[in-house]
Amino acid sequence: MQPGIAIKIKQKIVVWRIGIVLIGLVMLFRLTGSLQFLELITLDSFLQLLPPEPREERIVIVGIDEADIREVGNYPIPDQEIASLLKKLQSYKPRVIGLDIVRDLPVQPGQKKLVAAFEELKNLIAVEKILPEQIEPPPLPPEQVGFADVLPDGDGNARRSLLGMYNPEASEEYKFSFSLLLARFYLEGEGITIENGINDTHTMRFAETELPRLSSNYGGYVGADVGDNSSEVQVLLNFRRGREPFRFLSLRDIETENLQPSWIRDRIVIIGITAASIKDTINTEAIADLNPAGKIYGVEFHAHATSQIISAVLDKRLLLKSWSDGWEYLWIFSWGFLAITLGRFTRSALTNLFAVGLTSLIIIGVGYLFLLVWGWWVPIVPALLILVLNGVAYTTFYQSKRAFQSLIYERQCTIDDTFTTIHNGPLQTLANILRRSRCQNLSQEQLVSELETLNQEIRAIGEYLKTESTPQGEQLLRESLIETKSLRLGSGVRLDLTLPIHELFYTVYNETIKRQSFPNFTTIKAKVIKFEPIESRYLSFRQKEKLCQFLEEALCNVGKYATGATRLIVRGREKEGWYTLSIQDNGSGINSNSEGRGTKQFRTLAILLGGTFKRESLSTRRGTLCELTWRLTDKHWSLIIRKWLRIFVFTKLKK
């Protein structure tokens, strides 16, 4: 296996290892319950955003408010007032009456009247408390008493409805909740009875509607207190939504008959306290626009719990349910896998941020859609957390990798630029000295003169490199690798690259042609020099630098190898969006077919510019043609292409 392939494989293994570790950490956080709070808040937020529903006309709440208490003049409300209220309500023939007021002790006057009403009303359901300490139920048959206990979560908000459990005081006695008995009584009037579940034999079922029982790790819950396998039946509460989910009447409305009989006839009537001073409230964040915010009265909670059951059975309204643990963790892992993929294919920080943001919106949208359409509560927070963590991790990883590669590329550019400066200066002079010495075409005085010139050029470059080796120089050099604004020619002259390119070409030509170390320039009699201008938007400073070096190197080759040349044509021409820079002479040229470093650099430059390079001996007449052609492309649109071409070329050069 080649070393490069092995390195790539190792990098991919590191990438996947990081992603899998992050997925494992998020799953571990979820298993320990660290994400439960966020998942519960997400569920509340989704429930708030669900569309409003019409008012539940089958349930009427009779709320005893502050004005009722002032009119009665006493609290707790005396038994005779409760007895009178029950009889008046019964006269409107409701299907079932629920009394959400604890009556374990008499409140005189009127105890006998209330006991008589209890005995008379067979459709009355009253409440008791069994958690944490039991409060004795009113004098009613056990089948007419349901517990009104509510189980808040750790943040104090109620999201679950407790429907049935064994009596803590007598473990052989199974008790039903207040809301379940109300729903059961109402549904029996529709000919529907309660039975054990089919898919889950420990839950409850009405006709074909099976109530999804909570387990300890249901949805976002971790280790929730739901009793043992069969002792309790709890369900998630899908609160009814809308500005007026239920019709409210007051004690005064009943006494003064300020109502329509159809509001109560054959309905569920629930009596409870709605006075702010009594503070019989339940906390919830699942209902929007509450006043006061985040609170409903206890009687409202029981109305929601009752409505959930009868609406699910009669209207097929969605019950909230959850996937099994296996499906939930497969869901989380799938989004984690997608996060790894995004991290690999979006290596730009900005692109990755956009991809993570868009995918996060998709996760939220999919989670909301599952809840809205099917009632599934799916884990959103772990999926989002994995997505963000992997997005950040992979962006950091690839940015670090790219920064390292960029640093290597910068160093390589520094080496290449330094060598180009040496090649176009001292090495050209040295090559000319060696060539003329071999031909015995150089006198002692000329040799000394040439060596002095060589010495000056080397020292000038040495001073240049000393300046660049300082911390300030390195920083300037690093910046210049992106946008070089000056160029040092082999003759030592510096060019200002902010000037138009045709002016730079003329300067390069003039400075190179007068270099005394190239004797072939002295024989040239005819010169054709013309450079058509190029709009500045087509060339970056870096491209200007490389083009000037190309022209300098090509002219130096004429001075070295074009023996006997009498004609030199140097032109820059634009035609149909292409620009051609050509150098043509009629000298003898190079007698070798091998490519030198200069020729290789020219071919690399052609690739970077998206053009072509050719160097050929003219067959029809003596001489050599060196030509570079490239398309004039706007810098803004070609920036990314040039960047990746540079990396590609750099990789090829390393190999």
ZIMO-V472797 format. One record per backbone hydrogen bond with DSSP energy under -0.5 kcal/mol. CO is the residue of the C=O (numbers start at 1). NH is the residue of the N-H. Records with the same first field share a line. If there is no record, write none. Layout:
# ZIMO-V472797
CO: NH + NH
This chain:
# ZIMO-V472797
2: 6
3: 7
4: 8
5: 9
6: 10
7: 11
8: 12
9: 13
10: 14
11: 15
12: 16
13: 17
14: 18
15: 19
16: 20
17: 21
18: 22
19: 23
20: 24
21: 25
22: 26
23: 27
24: 28
25: 29
26: 30
27: 31
28: 32
29: 34 + 35
30: 33
33: 36
35: 39
36: 40
37: 41
38: 42
39: 43
40: 44
41: 45
42: 46
43: 47
44: 48
45: 49
46: 50
47: 50
55: 57
56: 59
58: 268
59: 247
60: 62 + 270
61: 63 + 249
62: 64 + 272
63: 65 + 251
64: 274 + 275
65: 69
66: 70
67: 71
68: 72
69: 73 + 74
78: 81 + 82
79: 83
80: 84
81: 85
82: 86
83: 87
84: 88
85: 89
86: 90
87: 91
88: 92
89: 92 + 94
90: 93
93: 266
96: 269
97: 125
98: 100 + 271
99: 101 + 127
106: 108
107: 79
109: 80
110: 114
111: 115
112: 116
113: 117
114: 118
115: 119
116: 120
117: 121
120: 122
121: 124
123: 97
125: 99
126: 146
128: 148
129: 135
135: 129
138: 140
141: 144
142: 145
144: 126
146: 128
147: 178
150: 152
151: 159 + 160
153: 156
157: 153 + 159
159: 237
160: 162
161: 163 + 235
163: 177
164: 233
165: 175
170: 167 + 173
172: 174
173: 167
175: 165
176: 147
177: 181
178: 182
179: 183
180: 184
181: 185
182: 186
183: 187
184: 188
185: 189
186: 189
187: 190 + 192
188: 191
193: 207
195: 205
200: 203
203: 197
204: 211
205: 195 + 207
206: 209
208: 210
209: 206 + 211
211: 213
215: 218
216: 224
218: 221
224: 226
228: 232
231: 166
233: 163 + 164
234: 214
235: 161
236: 238
237: 239
241: 53
242: 245
245: 56
247: 61
249: 63
250: 254
251: 255
252: 256
253: 258
254: 257
257: 259
260: 263
261: 264 + 265
264: 267
267: 95 + 96 + 269
268: 60 + 270
269: 98 + 271
270: 62
271: 100
272: 64
275: 278 + 279
279: 281
280: 298
282: 296
283: 158
292: 295
294: 284
296: 282
297: 301
298: 302
299: 303
300: 304
301: 305
302: 306
303: 307
304: 308
305: 309
306: 310
307: 311
308: 312
309: 313
310: 314
311: 315 + 317
312: 316
321: 377
324: 328
325: 329
326: 330
327: 331
328: 332
329: 333
330: 334
331: 335
332: 336
333: 337
334: 338
335: 339
336: 340
337: 341
338: 342
339: 343
340: 344
341: 345
342: 346
348: 352
349: 353
350: 354
351: 355
352: 356
353: 357
354: 358
355: 359
356: 360
357: 361
358: 362
359: 363
360: 364
361: 365
362: 366
363: 367
364: 368
365: 369
366: 370
367: 371
368: 372
369: 373 + 374
370: 374 + 375 + 376
375: 321
376: 378
377: 323
378: 380
380: 384
381: 385
382: 386
383: 387
384: 388
385: 389
386: 390
387: 391
388: 392
389: 393
390: 394
391: 395
392: 396
393: 397
394: 398
395: 399
396: 400
397: 401
398: 402
399: 403
400: 404
401: 405
402: 406
403: 407
404: 408
405: 409
406: 410
407: 411
408: 412
409: 413
410: 414
411: 415
412: 416
413: 417
414: 418
415: 419
416: 420
417: 421
418: 422
419: 423
420: 424
421: 425
422: 425 + 427
423: 428
425: 429
426: 430
427: 431
428: 432
429: 433
430: 434
431: 435
432: 436
433: 437
434: 438
435: 439
436: 441
437: 440
443: 447
444: 448
445: 449
446: 450
447: 451
448: 452
449: 453
450: 454
451: 455
452: 456
453: 457
454: 458
455: 459
456: 460
457: 461
458: 462
459: 463
460: 464
461: 465
462: 466
463: 467
464: 468
465: 469
466: 470
467: 470
470: 474
471: 475
472: 476
473: 477
474: 478
475: 479
476: 480
477: 481
478: 482
479: 482 + 483
485: 497
487: 489 + 495
489: 492
493: 489
495: 487 + 497
496: 499
500: 504
501: 505
502: 506
503: 507
504: 508
505: 509
506: 510
507: 511
508: 512
509: 513
510: 514
512: 515
515: 518
517: 519
518: 521
519: 522
520: 523
521: 524
525: 527
526: 568
527: 529
528: 570
530: 532 + 572
535: 538
536: 539
537: 635
540: 544
541: 545
542: 546
543: 547
544: 548
545: 549
546: 550
547: 551
548: 552
549: 553
550: 554
551: 555
552: 556
553: 557
554: 558
555: 559
556: 560
557: 561 + 562
558: 562
559: 520
561: 563 + 589
562: 565
563: 588
566: 525 + 526
567: 586
568: 528 + 570
569: 584
570: 530
571: 582
572: 532
573: 580
575: 578
577: 632
578: 575
579: 630
580: 573 + 582
581: 628
582: 571
583: 626
584: 569
585: 624
596: 600
597: 601
598: 602
599: 603
600: 604
601: 605
602: 606
603: 607
604: 608
605: 609
606: 610 + 611
607: 610
612: 629
614: 627
616: 625
623: 618
624: 585
625: 616
626: 583
627: 614
628: 581
629: 612
630: 579
631: 633
634: 638
635: 639
638: 642
639: 643
640: 644
641: 645
642: 646
643: 647
644: 648
645: 649
646: 650
647: 651
648: 652
649: 653
650: 654
651: 655
